Amino acid sequence: MNPIHIRKAASLAALSLALGLGACTTPAGVTPNHGLESINQPVVSRSNMTLDLMATPGGLAVPEQARLAEWFEALDVGYGDRIAIDDPMASPSVRADVAAAAARHGLLLADGAPVTSGFVDPGRVRVVVTRSTAHVPGCPNWAGRQSGNLGNSTSPGFGCAINGNLAAMIADPEHLLEGAAGTGDTVVMSSTKAIETYREATPTGAGGLGQVSSQETGS
């Protein structure tokens, strides 16, 4: 056989072997990720829980206020939950009563209520608690634990640990989407209050030393 043909045949065999090995590095159904951005990202889900109450022109009656308080206790509402009311009459007294119940859990009422199923009849008010949860779908992912990495790509489970812990520990999952809104006070302004107080305090020796006579005797 011609040596040139032998070299060509050897090259084709090596190329086919390399392609075969390359195909074995990526598990079936897994898209290779050649960047450093994790494809395993937290997903935030929202759920709305509702309670319909009877409303009067003067606000919520005492039994309805008790129902609302017990409902909040059963849901264990807290930081991260959003409370809103859907009131066809837009009664300020009703809003004040619901706001007082929410304040016992350290929460404020939202300005608008989310869309819920059904219709709220006049004379009734619907209280809506919106709760968000975060999780990383598809984790842990060990699809590539028995594969090579000749393509220099990240593993299918890359990011599961840190993003899963972040989703589990964050107090308000909504902050994963938009971040926390500032109040206008920076950390620097609040942390330097003690230093400013110390610097502005009058020194203890500013009034001079007291006059003490050696001739005086104690009583």
LOTI-378964 format. One record per residue (C-alpha): x, y, z. Coordinates in nm, 2 decimals, padded with zeros to 4 digits. Layout:
<vexmars>
vexmar c1 X | c2 Y | c3 Z
...
</vexmars>
This chain:
<vexmars>
vexmar c1 00.00 | c2 00.00 | c3 00.00
vexmar c1 00.12 | c2 00.35 | c3 -00.08
vexmar c1 00.27 | c2 00.52 | c3 00.24
vexmar c1 00.06 | c2 00.82 | c3 00.17
vexmar c1 -00.26 | c2 00.61 | c3 00.18
vexmar c1 -00.14 | c2 00.45 | c3 00.50
vexmar c1 -00.09 | c2 00.79 | c3 00.67
vexmar c1 -00.44 | c2 00.91 | c3 00.55
vexmar c1 -00.60 | c2 00.59 | c3 00.69
vexmar c1 -00.42 | c2 00.64 | c3 01.02
vexmar c1 -00.53 | c2 01.00 | c3 01.04
vexmar c1 -00.89 | c2 00.91 | c3 00.97
vexmar c1 -00.88 | c2 00.64 | c3 01.23
vexmar c1 -00.73 | c2 00.88 | c3 01.49
vexmar c1 -01.00 | c2 01.14 | c3 01.41
vexmar c1 -01.28 | c2 00.89 | c3 01.44
vexmar c1 -01.14 | c2 00.77 | c3 01.77
vexmar c1 -01.11 | c2 01.13 | c3 01.90
vexmar c1 -01.47 | c2 01.21 | c3 01.79
vexmar c1 -01.59 | c2 00.89 | c3 01.97
vexmar c1 -01.41 | c2 00.98 | c3 02.29
vexmar c1 -01.55 | c2 01.34 | c3 02.27
vexmar c1 -01.90 | c2 01.21 | c3 02.23
vexmar c1 -01.85 | c2 01.00 | c3 02.55
vexmar c1 -01.75 | c2 01.30 | c3 02.76
vexmar c1 -02.10 | c2 01.45 | c3 02.77
vexmar c1 -02.38 | c2 01.24 | c3 02.92
vexmar c1 -02.70 | c2 01.19 | c3 02.72
vexmar c1 -02.95 | c2 01.47 | c3 02.76
vexmar c1 -02.70 | c2 01.71 | c3 02.92
vexmar c1 -02.60 | c2 02.03 | c3 02.75
vexmar c1 -02.23 | c2 02.11 | c3 02.80
vexmar c1 -02.16 | c2 02.43 | c3 02.98
vexmar c1 -01.82 | c2 02.58 | c3 02.88
vexmar c1 -01.87 | c2 02.90 | c3 03.09
vexmar c1 -01.85 | c2 02.98 | c3 03.46
vexmar c1 -02.22 | c2 03.08 | c3 03.49
vexmar c1 -02.41 | c2 02.81 | c3 03.66
vexmar c1 -02.71 | c2 02.67 | c3 03.48
vexmar c1 -02.86 | c2 02.56 | c3 03.81
vexmar c1 -03.02 | c2 02.88 | c3 03.93
vexmar c1 -03.28 | c2 02.93 | c3 04.21
vexmar c1 -03.64 | c2 02.95 | c3 04.09
vexmar c1 -03.89 | c2 03.16 | c3 04.30
vexmar c1 -04.25 | c2 03.05 | c3 04.32
vexmar c1 -04.54 | c2 03.24 | c3 04.47
vexmar c1 -04.86 | c2 03.11 | c3 04.63
vexmar c1 -05.16 | c2 03.31 | c3 04.74
vexmar c1 -05.37 | c2 03.22 | c3 05.04
vexmar c1 -05.70 | c2 03.39 | c3 05.09
vexmar c1 -05.96 | c2 03.44 | c3 05.37
vexmar c1 -06.30 | c2 03.61 | c3 05.31
vexmar c1 -06.44 | c2 03.81 | c3 05.60
vexmar c1 -06.76 | c2 03.99 | c3 05.67
vexmar c1 -06.71 | c2 04.37 | c3 05.68
vexmar c1 -06.92 | c2 04.64 | c3 05.84
vexmar c1 -06.91 | c2 05.02 | c3 05.78
vexmar c1 -06.72 | c2 05.05 | c3 06.11
vexmar c1 -06.46 | c2 04.78 | c3 06.02
vexmar c1 -06.44 | c2 04.42 | c3 06.11
vexmar c1 -06.65 | c2 04.28 | c3 06.39
vexmar c1 -06.48 | c2 04.13 | c3 06.69
vexmar c1 -06.55 | c2 03.77 | c3 06.58
vexmar c1 -06.41 | c2 03.84 | c3 06.23
vexmar c1 -06.10 | c2 04.00 | c3 06.39
vexmar c1 -06.05 | c2 03.69 | c3 06.59
vexmar c1 -06.08 | c2 03.47 | c3 06.28
vexmar c1 -05.82 | c2 03.68 | c3 06.11
vexmar c1 -05.58 | c2 03.67 | c3 06.40
vexmar c1 -05.62 | c2 03.29 | c3 06.42
vexmar c1 -05.56 | c2 03.25 | c3 06.05
vexmar c1 -05.24 | c2 03.45 | c3 06.07
vexmar c1 -05.13 | c2 03.23 | c3 06.36
vexmar c1 -05.21 | c2 02.92 | c3 06.16
vexmar c1 -05.01 | c2 03.04 | c3 05.86
vexmar c1 -04.73 | c2 03.16 | c3 06.09
vexmar c1 -04.69 | c2 03.48 | c3 05.88
vexmar c1 -04.37 | c2 03.66 | c3 05.91
vexmar c1 -04.09 | c2 03.84 | c3 05.73
vexmar c1 -04.11 | c2 03.77 | c3 05.36
vexmar c1 -04.49 | c2 03.73 | c3 05.35
vexmar c1 -04.70 | c2 04.00 | c3 05.18
vexmar c1 -05.04 | c2 04.09 | c3 05.31
vexmar c1 -05.30 | c2 04.27 | c3 05.10
vexmar c1 -05.68 | c2 04.32 | c3 05.11
vexmar c1 -05.93 | c2 04.31 | c3 04.83
vexmar c1 -06.22 | c2 04.53 | c3 04.94
vexmar c1 -06.48 | c2 04.64 | c3 04.69
vexmar c1 -06.59 | c2 04.92 | c3 04.92
vexmar c1 -06.23 | c2 05.04 | c3 05.00
vexmar c1 -06.33 | c2 05.10 | c3 05.36
vexmar c1 -06.05 | c2 05.28 | c3 05.56
vexmar c1 -06.19 | c2 05.12 | c3 05.88
vexmar c1 -06.15 | c2 04.77 | c3 05.74
vexmar c1 -05.80 | c2 04.84 | c3 05.62
vexmar c1 -05.71 | c2 04.98 | c3 05.96
vexmar c1 -05.83 | c2 04.66 | c3 06.14
vexmar c1 -05.64 | c2 04.43 | c3 05.90
vexmar c1 -05.33 | c2 04.65 | c3 05.93
vexmar c1 -05.35 | c2 04.62 | c3 06.31
vexmar c1 -05.36 | c2 04.24 | c3 06.29
vexmar c1 -05.07 | c2 04.24 | c3 06.04
vexmar c1 -04.87 | c2 04.47 | c3 06.26
vexmar c1 -04.88 | c2 04.22 | c3 06.55
vexmar c1 -04.66 | c2 04.00 | c3 06.32
vexmar c1 -04.43 | c2 04.29 | c3 06.22
vexmar c1 -04.58 | c2 04.33 | c3 05.87
vexmar c1 -04.73 | c2 04.62 | c3 05.67
vexmar c1 -05.01 | c2 04.60 | c3 05.42
vexmar c1 -04.93 | c2 04.61 | c3 05.05
vexmar c1 -05.08 | c2 04.88 | c3 04.84
vexmar c1 -05.25 | c2 04.65 | c3 04.59
vexmar c1 -05.39 | c2 04.30 | c3 04.61
vexmar c1 -05.30 | c2 04.02 | c3 04.36
vexmar c1 -05.56 | c2 03.87 | c3 04.13
vexmar c1 -05.73 | c2 03.58 | c3 04.29
vexmar c1 -06.01 | c2 03.34 | c3 04.17
vexmar c1 -06.37 | c2 03.42 | c3 04.24
vexmar c1 -06.55 | c2 03.75 | c3 04.31
vexmar c1 -06.56 | c2 03.94 | c3 04.63
vexmar c1 -06.92 | c2 04.05 | c3 04.71
vexmar c1 -06.99 | c2 04.39 | c3 04.86
vexmar c1 -07.00 | c2 04.37 | c3 05.24
vexmar c1 -06.72 | c2 04.12 | c3 05.24
vexmar c1 -06.34 | c2 04.17 | c3 05.22
vexmar c1 -06.07 | c2 03.93 | c3 05.11
vexmar c1 -05.74 | c2 03.91 | c3 05.29
vexmar c1 -05.46 | c2 03.77 | c3 05.07
vexmar c1 -05.13 | c2 03.64 | c3 05.20
vexmar c1 -04.86 | c2 03.60 | c3 04.93
vexmar c1 -04.58 | c2 03.37 | c3 05.02
vexmar c1 -04.27 | c2 03.31 | c3 04.81
vexmar c1 -04.04 | c2 03.00 | c3 04.81
vexmar c1 -03.71 | c2 02.94 | c3 04.64
vexmar c1 -03.55 | c2 02.62 | c3 04.52
vexmar c1 -03.31 | c2 02.49 | c3 04.26
vexmar c1 -03.48 | c2 02.24 | c3 04.03
vexmar c1 -03.29 | c2 01.93 | c3 03.92
vexmar c1 -03.04 | c2 01.94 | c3 04.21
vexmar c1 -02.84 | c2 01.75 | c3 04.30
vexmar c1 -02.73 | c2 01.65 | c3 03.95
vexmar c1 -02.48 | c2 01.36 | c3 03.93
vexmar c1 -02.54 | c2 01.29 | c3 03.56
vexmar c1 -02.17 | c2 01.34 | c3 03.47
vexmar c1 -02.00 | c2 01.16 | c3 03.77
vexmar c1 -01.88 | c2 00.87 | c3 03.55
vexmar c1 -01.79 | c2 01.08 | c3 03.24
vexmar c1 -01.46 | c2 01.24 | c3 03.13
vexmar c1 -01.43 | c2 01.61 | c3 03.08
vexmar c1 -01.22 | c2 01.64 | c3 02.76
vexmar c1 -01.44 | c2 01.93 | c3 02.65
vexmar c1 -01.33 | c2 02.14 | c3 02.95
vexmar c1 -01.69 | c2 02.21 | c3 03.06
vexmar c1 -01.83 | c2 02.24 | c3 03.41
vexmar c1 -02.01 | c2 01.95 | c3 03.56
vexmar c1 -02.39 | c2 01.92 | c3 03.53
vexmar c1 -02.42 | c2 01.97 | c3 03.91
vexmar c1 -02.20 | c2 02.29 | c3 03.91
vexmar c1 -02.37 | c2 02.56 | c3 04.12
vexmar c1 -02.62 | c2 02.32 | c3 04.30
vexmar c1 -02.45 | c2 02.35 | c3 04.64
vexmar c1 -02.41 | c2 02.73 | c3 04.67
vexmar c1 -02.73 | c2 02.82 | c3 04.49
vexmar c1 -02.93 | c2 02.56 | c3 04.68
vexmar c1 -02.80 | c2 02.69 | c3 05.01
vexmar c1 -02.87 | c2 03.05 | c3 04.91
vexmar c1 -03.23 | c2 02.96 | c3 04.82
vexmar c1 -03.27 | c2 02.78 | c3 05.15
vexmar c1 -03.12 | c2 03.05 | c3 05.37
vexmar c1 -03.25 | c2 03.37 | c3 05.22
vexmar c1 -03.52 | c2 03.53 | c3 05.44
vexmar c1 -03.72 | c2 03.68 | c3 05.16
vexmar c1 -03.70 | c2 03.48 | c3 04.84
vexmar c1 -03.83 | c2 03.79 | c3 04.64
vexmar c1 -03.48 | c2 03.94 | c3 04.70
vexmar c1 -03.34 | c2 03.69 | c3 04.46
vexmar c1 -03.54 | c2 03.86 | c3 04.18
vexmar c1 -03.52 | c2 04.23 | c3 04.26
vexmar c1 -03.29 | c2 04.27 | c3 04.56
vexmar c1 -03.38 | c2 04.45 | c3 04.88
vexmar c1 -03.50 | c2 04.81 | c3 04.85
vexmar c1 -03.29 | c2 05.07 | c3 05.04
vexmar c1 -03.43 | c2 05.29 | c3 05.31
vexmar c1 -03.21 | c2 05.59 | c3 05.24
vexmar c1 -02.98 | c2 05.53 | c3 05.54
vexmar c1 -02.64 | c2 05.38 | c3 05.45
vexmar c1 -02.45 | c2 05.14 | c3 05.67
vexmar c1 -02.18 | c2 05.40 | c3 05.71
vexmar c1 -02.42 | c2 05.66 | c3 05.84
vexmar c1 -02.56 | c2 05.42 | c3 06.11
vexmar c1 -02.22 | c2 05.27 | c3 06.21
vexmar c1 -02.05 | c2 05.61 | c3 06.27
vexmar c1 -02.31 | c2 05.74 | c3 06.52
vexmar c1 -02.12 | c2 05.60 | c3 06.82
vexmar c1 -01.79 | c2 05.74 | c3 06.69
vexmar c1 -01.95 | c2 06.09 | c3 06.64
vexmar c1 -02.10 | c2 06.08 | c3 06.99
vexmar c1 -01.76 | c2 05.99 | c3 07.13
vexmar c1 -01.59 | c2 06.27 | c3 06.94
vexmar c1 -01.85 | c2 06.54 | c3 07.02
vexmar c1 -01.85 | c2 06.46 | c3 07.39
vexmar c1 -01.71 | c2 06.73 | c3 07.62
vexmar c1 -01.37 | c2 06.61 | c3 07.76
vexmar c1 -01.38 | c2 06.54 | c3 08.13
vexmar c1 -01.10 | c2 06.78 | c3 08.21
vexmar c1 -01.24 | c2 07.07 | c3 08.01
vexmar c1 -01.35 | c2 07.25 | c3 08.34
vexmar c1 -01.01 | c2 07.24 | c3 08.49
vexmar c1 -00.90 | c2 07.08 | c3 08.82
vexmar c1 -01.09 | c2 07.15 | c3 09.14
vexmar c1 -00.92 | c2 07.36 | c3 09.41
vexmar c1 -00.83 | c2 07.15 | c3 09.71
vexmar c1 -00.68 | c2 07.31 | c3 10.02
vexmar c1 -00.43 | c2 07.11 | c3 10.23
vexmar c1 -00.55 | c2 07.31 | c3 10.54
vexmar c1 -00.90 | c2 07.16 | c3 10.52
vexmar c1 -00.98 | c2 06.86 | c3 10.72
vexmar c1 -01.26 | c2 06.61 | c3 10.67
vexmar c1 -01.55 | c2 06.61 | c3 10.90
</vexmars>
